Amino acid sequence: MKDLWAALALVAVLEGLLLFAFPSLWKRTAEQLLAMPARQLRLMGGLILAVGLVALTLVRR
């Protein structure tokens, strides 16, 4: 459970870093995401999820 909280904290740090360092880029990206169809967003989310699970598996070995 401690690892889960550490992982969530790291996600918050990375998200905050991107917002802090590149606010204009983040806003443009958010606008592009809003314009995308839900099907395409689901596909992107699934791909990111799969890559993350593979990376987690490799890191945890």
PyMOL commands that set and color helices and strands:
alter all, ss='L'
color gray80, all
select helices_A, chain A and resi 2-21+23-35+38-60
alter helices_A, ss='H'
color red, helices_A
deselect
rebuild
show_as cartoon
